[in-house]
Amino acid sequence: MIDPVIILPYMLACLLFAVIPGPSVSVVIANSLAGGTRAGLFTILGTALSMVSMVFIVAVGLEAVMSLVAGAFEIIKLAGAAYLIWIGWKMFRSTGQLAIGNGDRLPVARYMWQGALTNWSNPKTLLFLSAFLPQFIDLSRPAFGQIMVLGLICMAVAAMSDSAYALAAGQARHLLTAARVRMVNRVSGVILMAGGIWLALQKRA
């Protein structure tokens, strides 16, 4: 059971972490601009599911898992960075007509996959959770359940924060003329490619 006294300061700390734009937020905004709010929300669902898996890893023991898969996170990071650059390039080259006409009919799984892979490709999220969550647990009680509950709260706060970005970008999309959509796609594509390059250059802490 989590001490109710810590819930509010914990949620405020989670919100501070969530509102800082990162690669995942960039993908949410880019997909919302290209495919509407629906696309952004399904991207958020992918990031949320990936965060659940990260919280589970922290709960079972981050150091033990990492010792078994020493190079796995580096491989995931590079694969995610390459994928981010690829979708950024596709968005950069896409036409405004394609984004307006077909964006909402793209497969849901595509958005979820992008969100999950982008989140997993940033190892700092996992490292942050591993350092952040244990500070709020009661060491006299079993840690696994506490970390899972705290992690799910953090995921919910992040999802709500990201949803605000998705809603804002989705509404902005409807205010754009067809002539400007292509420019928005190019800007979003550059942001995604820059995010991918940034991820590829990051070193593990």
CYANA upper distance limits for C-alpha pairs under 8 A (distance plus 0.5 A):
  1 MET  CA    145 GLY  CA      8.48
  1 MET  CA    146 GLN  CA      7.17
  2 ILE  CA      6 ILE  CA      8.38
  2 ILE  CA      7 ILE  CA      8.28
  2 ILE  CA    137 ILE  CA      7.97
  2 ILE  CA    138 ASP  CA      8.39
  2 ILE  CA    146 GLN  CA      6.91
  2 ILE  CA    149 VAL  CA      8.45
  3 ASP  CA      7 ILE  CA      7.65
  4 PRO  CA      8 LEU  CA      8.46
  6 ILE  CA     10 TYR  CA      6.32
  6 ILE  CA    136 PHE  CA      7.90
  7 ILE  CA     11 MET  CA      6.55
  8 LEU  CA     12 LEU  CA      6.73
  9 PRO  CA     13 ALA  CA      6.68
 10 TYR  CA     14 CYS  CA      6.73
 10 TYR  CA    136 PHE  CA      8.19
 11 MET  CA     15 LEU  CA      6.61
 11 MET  CA    153 ILE  CA      7.92
 11 MET  CA    154 CYS  CA      7.52
 11 MET  CA    157 VAL  CA      7.63
 12 LEU  CA     16 LEU  CA      6.76
 13 ALA  CA     17 PHE  CA      6.88
 14 CYS  CA     18 ALA  CA      6.59
 14 CYS  CA    154 CYS  CA      6.08
 14 CYS  CA    157 VAL  CA      7.04
 14 CYS  CA    158 ALA  CA      7.74
 15 LEU  CA     19 VAL  CA      6.56
 15 LEU  CA    154 CYS  CA      8.50
 15 LEU  CA    157 VAL  CA      6.60
 15 LEU  CA    158 ALA  CA      7.22
 15 LEU  CA    161 SER  CA      7.81
 16 LEU  CA     20 ILE  CA      7.33
 18 ALA  CA    157 VAL  CA      7.73
 18 ALA  CA    158 ALA  CA      5.45
 18 ALA  CA    161 SER  CA      6.84
 18 ALA  CA    162 ASP  CA      8.09
 19 VAL  CA    158 ALA  CA      8.15
 19 VAL  CA    161 SER  CA      6.65
 19 VAL  CA    162 ASP  CA      8.11
 21 PRO  CA     25 VAL  CA      6.04
 21 PRO  CA     26 SER  CA      7.61
 22 GLY  CA     26 SER  CA      6.79
 23 PRO  CA     27 VAL  CA      6.89
 23 PRO  CA    118 THR  CA      7.27
 23 PRO  CA    119 ASN  CA      7.97
 23 PRO  CA    122 ASN  CA      8.28
 23 PRO  CA    192 LEU  CA      7.91
 23 PRO  CA    195 GLY  CA      6.14
 23 PRO  CA    196 GLY  CA      8.30
 24 SER  CA     28 VAL  CA      6.80
 24 SER  CA     47 THR  CA      7.81
 24 SER  CA    115 GLY  CA      6.97
 24 SER  CA    118 THR  CA      6.40
 24 SER  CA    119 ASN  CA      6.28
 25 VAL  CA     29 ILE  CA      6.63
 25 VAL  CA    162 ASP  CA      7.00
 25 VAL  CA    165 TYR  CA      8.02
 26 SER  CA     30 ALA  CA      6.52
 26 SER  CA    188 SER  CA      8.37
 26 SER  CA    191 ILE  CA      7.41
 26 SER  CA    192 LEU  CA      7.00
 26 SER  CA    195 GLY  CA      8.34
 27 VAL  CA     31 ASN  CA      6.48
 27 VAL  CA     43 THR  CA      8.10
 27 VAL  CA    114 GLN  CA      8.08
 27 VAL  CA    115 GLY  CA      7.45
 27 VAL  CA    118 THR  CA      8.28
 27 VAL  CA    192 LEU  CA      7.23
 28 VAL  CA     32 SER  CA      6.53
 28 VAL  CA     39 ALA  CA      8.44
 28 VAL  CA     40 GLY  CA      5.37
 28 VAL  CA     41 LEU  CA      8.10
 28 VAL  CA     43 THR  CA      6.46
 28 VAL  CA     44 ILE  CA      7.20
 28 VAL  CA    115 GLY  CA      7.97
 28 VAL  CA    162 ASP  CA      7.78
 28 VAL  CA    165 TYR  CA      7.81
 28 VAL  CA    166 ALA  CA      6.58
 29 ILE  CA     33 LEU  CA      6.62
 29 ILE  CA     40 GLY  CA      7.19
 29 ILE  CA    165 TYR  CA      6.82
 29 ILE  CA    166 ALA  CA      6.27
 29 ILE  CA    169 ALA  CA      6.32
 29 ILE  CA    188 SER  CA      8.42
 30 ALA  CA     34 ALA  CA      6.70
 30 ALA  CA     40 GLY  CA      8.45
 30 ALA  CA    185 ASN  CA      8.08
 30 ALA  CA    188 SER  CA      5.74
 30 ALA  CA    189 GLY  CA      8.00
 30 ALA  CA    192 LEU  CA      8.30
 31 ASN  CA     35 GLY  CA      6.07
 31 ASN  CA     36 GLY  CA      7.52
 31 ASN  CA     39 ALA  CA      6.22
 31 ASN  CA     40 GLY  CA      5.89
 31 ASN  CA     43 THR  CA      8.09
 31 ASN  CA    111 TYR  CA      8.16
 32 SER  CA     36 GLY  CA      4.91
 32 SER  CA     37 THR  CA      5.44
 32 SER  CA     38 ARG  CA      7.65
 32 SER  CA     39 ALA  CA      6.02
 32 SER  CA     40 GLY  CA      4.96
 32 SER  CA     41 LEU  CA      8.47
 32 SER  CA    166 ALA  CA      6.07
 32 SER  CA    167 LEU  CA      8.19
 32 SER  CA    169 ALA  CA      6.06
 32 SER  CA    170 GLY  CA      5.51
 32 SER  CA    173 ARG  CA      8.18
 33 LEU  CA     37 THR  CA      8.22
 33 LEU  CA    169 ALA  CA      5.98
 33 LEU  CA    170 GLY  CA      6.13
 33 LEU  CA    172 ALA  CA      7.83
 33 LEU  CA    173 ARG  CA      5.73
 33 LEU  CA    184 VAL  CA      8.06
 33 LEU  CA    185 ASN  CA      8.17
 34 ALA  CA     99 ALA  CA      5.67
 34 ALA  CA    100 ILE  CA      7.59
 34 ALA  CA    103 GLY  CA      6.60
 34 ALA  CA    173 ARG  CA      8.03
 34 ALA  CA    185 ASN  CA      7.26
 35 GLY  CA     39 ALA  CA      5.82
 35 GLY  CA     40 GLY  CA      8.09
 35 GLY  CA     99 ALA  CA      6.89
 35 GLY  CA    100 ILE  CA      7.68
 35 GLY  CA    102 ASN  CA      8.21
 35 GLY  CA    103 GLY  CA      4.54
 35 GLY  CA    104 ASP  CA      5.56
 35 GLY  CA    170 GLY  CA      8.39
 36 GLY  CA     40 GLY  CA      7.24
 36 GLY  CA    103 GLY  CA      7.76
 36 GLY  CA    104 ASP  CA      7.11
 36 GLY  CA    169 ALA  CA      8.14
 36 GLY  CA    170 GLY  CA      5.15
 36 GLY  CA    171 GLN  CA      8.26
 36 GLY  CA    173 ARG  CA      7.35
 37 THR  CA     41 LEU  CA      6.66
 37 THR  CA    166 ALA  CA      6.01
 37 THR  CA    167 LEU  CA      6.01
 37 THR  CA    169 ALA  CA      7.64
 37 THR  CA    170 GLY  CA      4.85
 37 THR  CA    171 GLN  CA      7.96
 38 ARG  CA     42 PHE  CA      6.83
 38 ARG  CA    104 ASP  CA      7.80
 39 ALA  CA     43 THR  CA      6.74
 39 ALA  CA    103 GLY  CA      8.47
 39 ALA  CA    104 ASP  CA      7.35
 39 ALA  CA    108 VAL  CA      8.00
 39 ALA  CA    111 TYR  CA      6.81
 40 GLY  CA     44 ILE  CA      6.77
 40 GLY  CA    111 TYR  CA      8.04
 40 GLY  CA    163 SER  CA      8.05
 40 GLY  CA    166 ALA  CA      5.59
 40 GLY  CA    167 LEU  CA      8.39
 40 GLY  CA    170 GLY  CA      8.26
 41 LEU  CA     45 LEU  CA      6.82
 41 LEU  CA    163 SER  CA      6.88
 41 LEU  CA    166 ALA  CA      7.00
 42 PHE  CA     46 GLY  CA      6.96
 42 PHE  CA    108 VAL  CA      7.10
 42 PHE  CA    111 TYR  CA      6.21
 42 PHE  CA    112 MET  CA      5.99
 43 THR  CA     47 THR  CA      7.00
 43 THR  CA    111 TYR  CA      5.12
 43 THR  CA    112 MET  CA      5.17
 43 THR  CA    113 TRP  CA      7.98
 43 THR  CA    114 GLN  CA      7.06
 43 THR  CA    115 GLY  CA      5.16
 43 THR  CA    116 ALA  CA      8.18
 44 ILE  CA     48 ALA  CA      6.54
 44 ILE  CA    112 MET  CA      7.67
 44 ILE  CA    115 GLY  CA      6.67
 44 ILE  CA    159 ALA  CA      6.79
 44 ILE  CA    162 ASP  CA      7.27
 44 ILE  CA    163 SER  CA      7.70
 45 LEU  CA     49 LEU  CA      6.72
 45 LEU  CA    112 MET  CA      6.58
 45 LEU  CA    115 GLY  CA      7.87
 45 LEU  CA    159 ALA  CA      8.26
 46 GLY  CA     50 SER  CA      6.79
 46 GLY  CA    111 TYR  CA      7.69
 46 GLY  CA    112 MET  CA      4.44
 46 GLY  CA    113 TRP  CA      6.54
 46 GLY  CA    114 GLN  CA      7.65
 46 GLY  CA    115 GLY  CA      5.13
 46 GLY  CA    116 ALA  CA      4.97
 47 THR  CA     51 MET  CA      6.67
 47 THR  CA    112 MET  CA      7.76
 47 THR  CA    115 GLY  CA      5.14
 47 THR  CA    116 ALA  CA      4.98
 47 THR  CA    117 LEU  CA      8.32
 47 THR  CA    118 THR  CA      8.14
 47 THR  CA    119 ASN  CA      6.25
 48 ALA  CA     52 VAL  CA      6.89
 48 ALA  CA    116 ALA  CA      8.00
 48 ALA  CA    155 MET  CA      6.49
 48 ALA  CA    156 ALA  CA      8.32
 48 ALA  CA    159 ALA  CA      7.12
 49 LEU  CA     53 SER  CA      7.14
 49 LEU  CA    116 ALA  CA      7.36
 50 SER  CA     54 MET  CA      6.91
 50 SER  CA    116 ALA  CA      5.59
 50 SER  CA    117 LEU  CA      8.28
 50 SER  CA    119 ASN  CA      7.20
 50 SER  CA    120 TRP  CA      7.10
 51 MET  CA     55 VAL  CA      6.63
 51 MET  CA    119 ASN  CA      8.07
 51 MET  CA    155 MET  CA      6.99
 52 VAL  CA     56 PHE  CA      6.74
 52 VAL  CA    151 GLY  CA      7.69
 52 VAL  CA    152 LEU  CA      7.38
 52 VAL  CA    155 MET  CA      7.78
 53 SER  CA     57 ILE  CA      6.85
 54 MET  CA     58 VAL  CA      6.85
 54 MET  CA    126 LEU  CA      6.47
 54 MET  CA    129 LEU  CA      8.34
 55 VAL  CA     59 ALA  CA      6.59
 55 VAL  CA    126 LEU  CA      8.38
 55 VAL  CA    129 LEU  CA      7.60
 55 VAL  CA    147 ILE  CA      7.74
 55 VAL  CA    148 MET  CA      6.81
 55 VAL  CA    151 GLY  CA      6.03
 55 VAL  CA    152 LEU  CA      8.33
 56 PHE  CA     60 VAL  CA      6.77
 56 PHE  CA    148 MET  CA      7.14
 57 ILE  CA     61 GLY  CA      6.68
 57 ILE  CA     62 LEU  CA      6.17
 57 ILE  CA     65 VAL  CA      7.71
 58 VAL  CA     62 LEU  CA      5.25
 58 VAL  CA    126 LEU  CA      8.43
 58 VAL  CA    129 LEU  CA      7.75
 58 VAL  CA    130 SER  CA      6.07
 58 VAL  CA    147 ILE  CA      8.15
 59 ALA  CA    143 ALA  CA      7.68
 59 ALA  CA    144 PHE  CA      5.49
 59 ALA  CA    145 GLY  CA      8.31
 59 ALA  CA    147 ILE  CA      6.19
 59 ALA  CA    148 MET  CA      7.01
 60 VAL  CA    144 PHE  CA      7.23
 61 GLY  CA     65 VAL  CA      6.94
 62 LEU  CA     66 MET  CA      6.58
 62 LEU  CA    130 SER  CA      7.38
 63 GLU  CA     67 SER  CA      6.61
 64 ALA  CA     68 LEU  CA      7.19
 65 VAL  CA     69 VAL  CA      7.00
 66 MET  CA     70 ALA  CA      5.97
 69 VAL  CA     73 PHE  CA      8.25
 71 GLY  CA     75 ILE  CA      6.96
 72 ALA  CA     76 ILE  CA      6.65
 73 PHE  CA     77 LYS  CA      6.46
 73 PHE  CA    121 SER  CA      8.31
 73 PHE  CA    123 PRO  CA      7.35
 74 GLU  CA     78 LEU  CA      6.76
 74 GLU  CA    204 ARG  CA      8.42
 75 ILE  CA     79 ALA  CA      6.60
 76 ILE  CA     80 GLY  CA      6.46
 76 ILE  CA    120 TRP  CA      7.55
 76 ILE  CA    121 SER  CA      6.02
 77 LYS  CA     81 ALA  CA      6.57
 77 LYS  CA    120 TRP  CA      7.67
 77 LYS  CA    121 SER  CA      4.49
 77 LYS  CA    122 ASN  CA      6.62
 77 LYS  CA    123 PRO  CA      7.38
 77 LYS  CA    199 LEU  CA      7.40
 77 LYS  CA    200 ALA  CA      7.23
 78 LEU  CA     82 ALA  CA      6.62
 78 LEU  CA    121 SER  CA      7.57
 78 LEU  CA    199 LEU  CA      8.04
 78 LEU  CA    200 ALA  CA      6.07
 79 ALA  CA     83 TYR  CA      6.68
 79 ALA  CA    121 SER  CA      7.72
 80 GLY  CA     84 LEU  CA      6.57
 80 GLY  CA    117 LEU  CA      6.26
 80 GLY  CA    118 THR  CA      6.23
 80 GLY  CA    120 TRP  CA      7.88
 80 GLY  CA    121 SER  CA      5.15
 80 GLY  CA    122 ASN  CA      8.48
 80 GLY  CA    196 GLY  CA      7.96
 81 ALA  CA     85 ILE  CA      6.75
 81 ALA  CA    118 THR  CA      8.09
 81 ALA  CA    121 SER  CA      7.06
 81 ALA  CA    195 GLY  CA      8.10
 81 ALA  CA    196 GLY  CA      4.66
 81 ALA  CA    197 ILE  CA      6.97
 81 ALA  CA    198 TRP  CA      8.50
 81 ALA  CA    199 LEU  CA      6.19
 81 ALA  CA    200 ALA  CA      6.06
 82 ALA  CA     86 TRP  CA      6.67
 82 ALA  CA    196 GLY  CA      6.90
 82 ALA  CA    200 ALA  CA      8.42
 83 TYR  CA     87 ILE  CA      6.76
 83 TYR  CA    196 GLY  CA      8.12
 84 LEU  CA     88 GLY  CA      6.54
 84 LEU  CA    118 THR  CA      7.47
 84 LEU  CA    192 LEU  CA      6.47
 84 LEU  CA    193 MET  CA      6.68
 84 LEU  CA    195 GLY  CA      7.75
 84 LEU  CA    196 GLY  CA      5.56
 85 ILE  CA     89 TRP  CA      6.58
 85 ILE  CA    192 LEU  CA      6.70
 85 ILE  CA    193 MET  CA      4.67
 85 ILE  CA    194 ALA  CA      7.97
 85 ILE  CA    195 GLY  CA      8.17
 85 ILE  CA    196 GLY  CA      5.66
 85 ILE  CA    197 ILE  CA      7.71
 86 TRP  CA     90 LYS  CA      6.78
 86 TRP  CA    193 MET  CA      7.91
 87 ILE  CA     91 MET  CA      6.61
 87 ILE  CA    189 GLY  CA      7.90
 87 ILE  CA    192 LEU  CA      7.96
 87 ILE  CA    193 MET  CA      8.38
 88 GLY  CA     92 PHE  CA      6.55
 88 GLY  CA    188 SER  CA      7.65
 88 GLY  CA    189 GLY  CA      4.43
 88 GLY  CA    190 VAL  CA      6.80
 88 GLY  CA    191 ILE  CA      7.86
 88 GLY  CA    192 LEU  CA      5.32
 88 GLY  CA    193 MET  CA      5.53
 89 TRP  CA     93 ARG  CA      6.73
 89 TRP  CA    189 GLY  CA      6.35
 89 TRP  CA    190 VAL  CA      8.06
 89 TRP  CA    193 MET  CA      7.31
 90 LYS  CA     94 SER  CA      6.54
 90 LYS  CA    189 GLY  CA      7.84
 91 MET  CA    185 ASN  CA      6.07
 91 MET  CA    186 ARG  CA      6.96
 91 MET  CA    188 SER  CA      7.68
 91 MET  CA    189 GLY  CA      5.51
 92 PHE  CA    185 ASN  CA      6.13
 92 PHE  CA    186 ARG  CA      4.62
 92 PHE  CA    187 VAL  CA      7.77
 92 PHE  CA    188 SER  CA      7.76
 92 PHE  CA    189 GLY  CA      5.07
 92 PHE  CA    190 VAL  CA      7.30
 93 ARG  CA    186 ARG  CA      7.60
 94 SER  CA     98 LEU  CA      7.21
 94 SER  CA     99 ALA  CA      7.81
 94 SER  CA    182 ARG  CA      7.59
 94 SER  CA    185 ASN  CA      7.55
 94 SER  CA    186 ARG  CA      8.50
 95 THR  CA     99 ALA  CA      7.14
 95 THR  CA    181 VAL  CA      8.34
 95 THR  CA    182 ARG  CA      5.90
 95 THR  CA    185 ASN  CA      8.38
 96 GLY  CA    100 ILE  CA      6.79
 96 GLY  CA    178 ALA  CA      6.55
 96 GLY  CA    179 ALA  CA      7.48
 96 GLY  CA    180 ARG  CA      7.90
 96 GLY  CA    181 VAL  CA      5.24
 96 GLY  CA    182 ARG  CA      4.67
 96 GLY  CA    183 MET  CA      8.38
 96 GLY  CA    185 ASN  CA      7.86
 97 GLN  CA    101 GLY  CA      6.34
 97 GLN  CA    178 ALA  CA      7.42
 97 GLN  CA    181 VAL  CA      8.43
 97 GLN  CA    182 ARG  CA      8.41
 98 LEU  CA    102 ASN  CA      6.14
 98 LEU  CA    103 GLY  CA      7.47
 99 ALA  CA    103 GLY  CA      5.50
 99 ALA  CA    181 VAL  CA      7.99
100 ILE  CA    178 ALA  CA      8.19
100 ILE  CA    181 VAL  CA      8.34
102 ASN  CA    106 LEU  CA      7.33
106 LEU  CA    110 ARG  CA      7.83
107 PRO  CA    111 TYR  CA      7.83
108 VAL  CA    112 MET  CA      6.99
109 ALA  CA    113 TRP  CA      6.36
110 ARG  CA    114 GLN  CA      6.68
111 TYR  CA    115 GLY  CA      6.74
112 MET  CA    116 ALA  CA      6.62
113 TRP  CA    117 LEU  CA      6.42
114 GLN  CA    118 THR  CA      6.40
115 GLY  CA    119 ASN  CA      6.66
116 ALA  CA    120 TRP  CA      6.64
117 LEU  CA    121 SER  CA      6.38
118 THR  CA    122 ASN  CA      7.23
119 ASN  CA    125 THR  CA      7.92
120 TRP  CA    125 THR  CA      8.32
120 TRP  CA    126 LEU  CA      8.50
121 SER  CA    199 LEU  CA      7.83
122 ASN  CA    126 LEU  CA      8.28
122 ASN  CA    199 LEU  CA      6.95
123 PRO  CA    127 LEU  CA      6.79
123 PRO  CA    204 ARG  CA      7.78
124 LYS  CA    128 PHE  CA      6.30
124 LYS  CA    204 ARG  CA      8.34
125 THR  CA    129 LEU  CA      6.77
126 LEU  CA    130 SER  CA      6.68
127 LEU  CA    131 ALA  CA      6.83
128 PHE  CA    132 PHE  CA      6.28
129 LEU  CA    133 LEU  CA      6.10
129 LEU  CA    151 GLY  CA      8.44
130 SER  CA    134 PRO  CA      7.46
131 ALA  CA    135 GLN  CA      7.85
132 PHE  CA    136 PHE  CA      8.24
133 LEU  CA    137 ILE  CA      7.75
133 LEU  CA    147 ILE  CA      6.79
133 LEU  CA    150 LEU  CA      7.27
133 LEU  CA    151 GLY  CA      7.61
134 PRO  CA    147 ILE  CA      7.53
137 ILE  CA    143 ALA  CA      7.23
137 ILE  CA    146 GLN  CA      6.69
137 ILE  CA    147 ILE  CA      7.55
138 ASP  CA    142 PRO  CA      8.49
138 ASP  CA    143 ALA  CA      7.92
138 ASP  CA    146 GLN  CA      8.47
139 LEU  CA    143 ALA  CA      7.42
142 PRO  CA    146 GLN  CA      7.68
143 ALA  CA    147 ILE  CA      6.55
144 PHE  CA    148 MET  CA      6.75
145 GLY  CA    149 VAL  CA      6.71
146 GLN  CA    150 LEU  CA      6.60
147 ILE  CA    151 GLY  CA      6.31
148 MET  CA    152 LEU  CA      6.62
149 VAL  CA    153 ILE  CA      6.81
150 LEU  CA    154 CYS  CA      6.74
151 GLY  CA    155 MET  CA      6.62
152 LEU  CA    156 ALA  CA      6.63
153 ILE  CA    157 VAL  CA      6.76
154 CYS  CA    158 ALA  CA      6.66
155 MET  CA    159 ALA  CA      6.55
156 ALA  CA    160 MET  CA      6.75
157 VAL  CA    161 SER  CA      6.74
158 ALA  CA    162 ASP  CA      6.53
159 ALA  CA    163 SER  CA      6.44
160 MET  CA    164 ALA  CA      7.00
161 SER  CA    165 TYR  CA      7.40
162 ASP  CA    166 ALA  CA      6.80
163 SER  CA    167 LEU  CA      6.52
164 ALA  CA    168 ALA  CA      6.60
165 TYR  CA    169 ALA  CA      6.55
166 ALA  CA    170 GLY  CA      6.35
167 LEU  CA    171 GLN  CA      6.62
168 ALA  CA    172 ALA  CA      6.66
169 ALA  CA    173 ARG  CA      6.65
170 GLY  CA    174 HIS  CA      7.45
171 GLN  CA    175 LEU  CA      7.37
172 ALA  CA    176 LEU  CA      7.19
173 ARG  CA    181 VAL  CA      8.34
176 LEU  CA    180 ARG  CA      6.61
176 LEU  CA    181 VAL  CA      6.87
177 THR  CA    181 VAL  CA      7.01
178 ALA  CA    182 ARG  CA      8.00
179 ALA  CA    183 MET  CA      8.31
180 ARG  CA    184 VAL  CA      6.86
181 VAL  CA    185 ASN  CA      6.65
182 ARG  CA    186 ARG  CA      6.74
183 MET  CA    187 VAL  CA      6.75
184 VAL  CA    188 SER  CA      6.54
185 ASN  CA    189 GLY  CA      6.38
186 ARG  CA    190 VAL  CA      6.65
187 VAL  CA    191 ILE  CA      6.79
188 SER  CA    192 LEU  CA      6.76
189 GLY  CA    193 MET  CA      6.64
190 VAL  CA    194 ALA  CA      6.48
191 ILE  CA    195 GLY  CA      6.59
192 LEU  CA    196 GLY  CA      6.69
193 MET  CA    197 ILE  CA      6.75
194 ALA  CA    198 TRP  CA      6.58
195 GLY  CA    199 LEU  CA      6.67
196 GLY  CA    200 ALA  CA      6.73
197 ILE  CA    201 LEU  CA      6.84
198 TRP  CA    202 GLN  CA      6.92
